[in-house]
Amino acid sequence: MGLQLRNPFRWPLTVLGGIFVLLGETVFTGQAYRQWPAEFSPLTHYHSDLGMTVGGPPGANTALGAQYYNAGQVFIGLAVILFIGGLYVYYTGNRRRDALLIIGQFAGIFIGVALIMNGVYSLDFEGHGLWVVPMFLGITVGLVPINVALYGYPDFPQWIAGYGILVALLPLGRYLLMFVTADPLFIAEWILIYAAFVWIVLVTVDAFRKGVLSNRFRRRSEARQQTVPTNPFRWSLTALGGLFLLLGEAFFTGMAYSHWSGAFSPLSNFHSDLGGAVASGRGANTALGAQFYDAGQVFQGLALILFVGGLSVYYTRSRRRNAVLVVGQLAGLFVGIALIMNGIYSVDFDGHAAWVIPLFLALSATLVLLNIALYGHPEFPRVAAVYGGLVGLIPPVMLYVTTPMLESPFVVEWILIYGAMLWVLLVVVDVLSGEMQQSDHGTGEATAGDE
């Protein structure tokens, strides 16, 4: 219990997701608001106006302000998926109640996906309405069954479930009033959004109380082990984060590449060129293509934070090895943050190099330190550890040995990125293979080398 309390990456997924939701709204939306160049009020502006750079009656944000807002939508969207997916801790084994909760989870995951796409298709793009309206209606579809199920959960505060149902009805009331009054009702959107955030806070606090401050979730899980449906959100945090990382690269970078209008090659372009919409000697992407790339950097940044944080499953009884692993994790968390900031400060902004160079150097430290620790782990494949360590040596070679700063062959950057992706895949496979999925995971047996 002491280790779980000290390490937030051992907390229930719904607690971690809820914290990330609130952190994302505070940091990203707050920064977007600070960048707004004129007067801004919930009485005259929608929440999503903060992500708009094209001028109109409500005004427009600065380019950097819109980047912060749209990055926040992607960050919060993935966090909502984690929060909703983690609600499996409230399964009871009652088929009807669990079925209601699962239906609500599917709707909630759609809300998360819609939030992510809202960060891509901001108000500057025609596809915005295709995502934002279903997203708000999804709150009704998702929160009603979730809170009906939670209302009957033992020890769950029924007033929170009642409040959640009221929040679920707000989208219907808002659209009805807009239809009757023909008024945009800007403030109604803000009330809906922050009422939903309050519900997330309340559920997060309850889950923290049951899953971190006590063992009630664990005891119930053991009691119903054979009746709980198979759920990918019950996988190791490293496996879940790693799969999100790979999915993010495949989808977002793939979409960014598909929008590139000219010739693009790893032999003549950096990976991050896909996020630039301002013409340069290496070409430029379309505005939508750059949006997809930048969204992918934010998505993958949070996914990497989950992947690295979850590597606590490889802790052993060796203090030295654990210390090396922890230092590698801290470096990896910085890489995740730098990826997120790379999605905000794309190649179109002056601050890009201030993040991308430390990102590569921190990635080197992360891979080298993690794989030194994993090499001595009794169950981790040594070949994968050696491979990961060698990939970690690429950044200093790329930056300092081959040629001066950032003038190395473009292809070396691509080798580094996809070499690291392959290492992530190897770790995910190792975790999902079941070798690290024992109840005494990484702590039950000490080898002679652990002394």
N, C-alpha and C positions, 0 to 999 in steps of 0.2 A: 504493500500500500504506500509506503514512503517513497519508493522509486516512482510509482505511478503518479503520485501527487507532484513530484518534482519535475517530471518529464511530461510536458503537455502532449507530446506525440503518442503517449500511451493512454490518453484520455479517450472516451467514446467518440466515434467519428462525428456524431451529431453535435457534440460539444465543440469540437475543433472547427467544424463547418460553421456553426453559429458565431463563433468568435471571429472567423475570417469574414463572414458577412458584415458584421458590425465594423470591423477594422476597415474593410473595403469602402463602405459608405462614408466613414469618418475621414479617411485619408484622401481618397480619390475625388469624391464629390466636394469635399472641403477645398481641395486644391483647385478644382475646376471653378468653384464659386469665387475664390480669390483672384483668379485670372480674368473673370468677367469684367470688361472695361467700363461698363456703365451701371446704372441702377438695375438691381435685380430683386424681384419680390415674388413669393408664392402666390400673390394675388393677381399677378399679371404675366407669369411665366409658368410653363410646364417644367417639371423636373428634367426632362430630356432636352430642354432648350440649352442646357449647359454643354451639350455635345455638338452644338450646331455652330458652324463657321460661316455659312452662307447667310447674308443679311436678309432681314425680313422685319415685319412689324414688331416682333418681340425683341429684336436686336440679335446680335451674334457674339459668340465667345471668341477669344483669341485662338489661334491654331494650337498653342500649347495647352490652353485651358480645355479645349475640346479633346485633345489627346488624353489628358488626365481623366476626363469624364468617361470617355469610351473605354479606356483601359479599366476603369472601375466597374463598368457594366460586365466586362468579361470576367474580371476577378470575382465579383459578387455572384455571377452566374455559376461559375464552377463551385464556389463556396456553398451556394444554395443546393447544388446537386449533392455535395458531401453531407450537408445538414439533413436533407430529406432522405437520402439513402441510408444514413446512420440511424434513422428512426426505427430500424429493425429491433433496437434494444427494447422497444415497447411491445414487441410481439408477446402474446400470452399463451399461444397454443389453441386458443378459441378460434375455430376456423372462420366464423362470420366476422369476428372483430379484426382478425388478422387480414382477412380479405379486404375489408374496408380500408385498413391502413395501407395495404399494398396498392389499391386503386388510387388512393390519395398520393402515394409516393410516385407512381407513374406520372400523375398530373404535375406533381412538384418538380420532377426531373425535367418535364417539358418547360416549366417556368424557367428553370435554370438555363436550358438550351436557348430559350427565347431571349433571356437577358444577355447571353453571350452574343447572339445575333443582333441584338439591339446595339451592342457595342461596335459591331461591324457596320450594320445599316443604320447609321445615325440619321438625324433629321436632314442631313445633307444629301441623302440618297432616297430614291423612290421606294425602295423596299421596306422602309421603316414601319409603315402602318401594317404591313403583313405580319409583323412580329409583335408589335406592342399591344394591339387590341387582343389577340389570342392570349398573350401573356397575362393581361389583367383578368380576363375571363377564366384563365387557368387557376387563378387564386381561388375563385369560387369553387371550381370543380375539384381542386385539390384539398383545400382546407376543410370543407364540409365533412367528407368521409374520414379525414385524419382526426379531426376533433371529436367526431362521433365515436371513433374507436378509442381515443385517449380518455374520453369521458368515463368509460367503463374500466380503465386500467387501474388496478389496485394502487392506492396511495397517490395517484396523479390528481393534483388539485382540480376539481371539477370546474371551478370558476375560470381557470385558464382555458379549458376546453370550450366553455360557454363564450368567453371573449373571442376565441378563435373562430367560432361560427359567426359571430357578429362581423368580424373582419372579412370573412368569406362573402358576406352579403353586400359589402361596400361597393364592389365593382358594379353589381347589378343596379344598386341605388344610384350610383354616379351616372351611369349611362342612361338610366331612365330620366333623371333630372335634366341631363344635357339634351335629351330628345324633347322633353316637355317645354323647357325654358329657352332652347336654342342658345344657351350660354355655354362658353367653353369650361366654366367652373374650374379654373386653374387650381384653386385651393383644395378641391376635392381629390385631385390626384395626389397632392402632398399628404393629405390626411390618410388616404389609402396606403400609400407607401410606408409611412412611418408607423401606422397602426400595425402593419404586417411585421415591421422590424421589432416592435414591442412584443408581439407574439413570439417571434424567434428568440428574443431575449428571455422571455418567461420559460419557454421550453428548454432552452440551453441551461438555465439555472437549475431547473428541475433535474435534467439529465446529469449535470455536474454533481448535484447533491446525491443522486442515486448511484452514479457510476464512478465517481472519483472519491467523494468523501465517505462513501460506504460501498459495500460489495453487493448491493441488492440486485443490480443487473446481472452480475456474474452468477449469483446463486440461482436466479430464475432461469438463466440460460442453461446452466448445468441440469436443472430439473426438467427442462423441456427439450433437451438436446436432440431427441429424435423427431420432434414435431415441428421444429422451426424450418420454414422453406429455405432451400439453397439460395444464397444471396451473395453476389459478388462484392457487395459493400462490407462483407465480413472478412474479406481477404486481408492479408497483411497490408499495412499502410504503404510499405515499400512497393509491393506488387501493384496496388491500386494507383499510386502516384506514377510509377514507371509506365504503366499502360496508358494513363492519361498523357504522359509526356510523349510517348510514341504516337498516340492518336493525334495529338496536337500538331506534331511535325508533319504527319501524313496529310491531315486535312487542311490546316491553315496555310502551310507553306505550299502545298499542292495547289490550293485555290489562288494564292498569290502568284504562283508561277503561271497558272492558266490565264491570268489577266495581263501578263507582261506582253506588250504589243510588238516588241522588236526581237532581235537576236539576243539570247541569254545563254550563257555557258559557264560552268564552273572554272573554265580555263581563262575567262575574261571578266567575271563578275564575282564580287563577294556575296555571301549568303544574305547579308543584311541589305544589299542593293534592292532586294524585293520589297523593302519597306519604304523606299524613296519615291516620291511622286514629283520631285523637282528635278528637271533635266540636268544631267551631268555627263561627263565624258564616257561613262559606262552605261548611259541610257537612263530611263526612268519608268516606273510602273504607272499604271492607271491609279486614280484616287481610290477606287474600290479595291484594287489589288493590294495597294499599300495598307489599306484598312485591315484586310485579311491577315497580312503578314504581321502587323503590329499587334493585332488581337492574339495571334498565335504565340508571340513572344510572352505576352502576359499570361496566357493560359498555361504555357509550358513552364513559366517561372514558378507559378503556384504549384504545379504538378511536381516540379523538381524539389520544392520545399517539402512536399509530402514524402517523396521518394527518399530523400536524404534523412529527414527526421525519423522515418520508419526503420532506418538501418539499426536502430537499437535492438532489433531482433538478433543481431549478430554479437551482442555483448556476451562476454564469457566471464570467468572468475579471475582472469588476468587483468590486474589494474593497469599495467603498462599498455597492453593491447587495447583495452577500453579507452585509455587516455588518448592514444593515437587516433582511434576511431572517432572519438568525440571532437577532437580538433579538426579532423577531416569533415565531420558533419557541419561544424560551424563555418568552415570555408565553403561548403556546399550550400548552406543557407544563404550566404552572401551571393553566390552565383545565381541562385533563384531570384533574389531581390534585384540583382543587376540585369537579369533577363527581363524582368517586369519593367524596369526603368528603360531598357533598350527598346521595349515596345512603346514607350512614351516619347523618349528622345531618340527618334529614328534618325536615319542619315540626313533627313531634312533639317535637323535642329543642331545648334552649336554644341549642345551638351552630349552628343552621341559618343565621341571618343573618350569622354570622361568616365563613361560606364563600360564601354566595350573592351578597352584594354585591361582594366582591373578584372573584368569578367574572365578573360582568357587566362590571366595569371592565377586567379583564384581557382579556376577550373583545373589548372595544372596541380595546384596544391591539394585540391580535393581528391583527384584521382590517385595521386601518389600516396597520400596519407591513408585514404580508405583502403587501398589495395595492399599496403604494407600490413595493415591490421587484419585484413581478410585473408592474406596469404597464410597467416598462422592459425586461422580458425580451423578447428578440427573437421568441419563438414563442408567448407567452401572449396570449390574446385580451384586448385592452384594455377591451372592454366588461365582461367578467367582473371585471377588476380594479377598474374604477370602481364597479361594482355592489357588490362586496365592501367597498370603502372606505366607501360610503354606509351599508351595513348596520352597519359598525363605529361609525358616529356615533350609532346609536340608544341604546346604554346611557347615555351621559352625559345625553342629552336626557330619557330615561325617568326617571333617578334625580334629576336636579338642575333641569331646566328646566320640564318639564310640571307637576309638583307635587312636594312634599317626598318624602323617601326612601321608596321602595317604596309610594307612594300614587298612582302614575300609573295611568292606565286599564289594566285587565288585558290588554286586547287588544294593547297595545303590546309586552308581554312575549312574547306568542305571535308577533307579527310579527317580533320580533328572533330568536327561536329558529328559526322556519321560514325566515326570510330567510337566516340563517346556514347552515341545512341545504341550501338551494338553492345557495348559493355552494359548499359542499362538493361537491355533485353536479356543478357546472360544472367544478370542478378535476378530479374523478375522470374525467369525460368527456374532458377535455383530455389527461389522462395516458394513458387507455386508447385514445385515438384514434390513437396511434402517433407523434404529433408529438414526444413527449418520450421515445420508447423507442429511441433510437439508442445505439450502443455508446459514442459520445462525448457522451452525454446532458448537455446544458447546458454542456459545457466545450470542445467541439471547435472552435467558431467564435466569435470575438469580433467584435462589431459596433463601428461607430465610436463609439457611445454608451458603450462599455465602457471607454473610456480613463480 
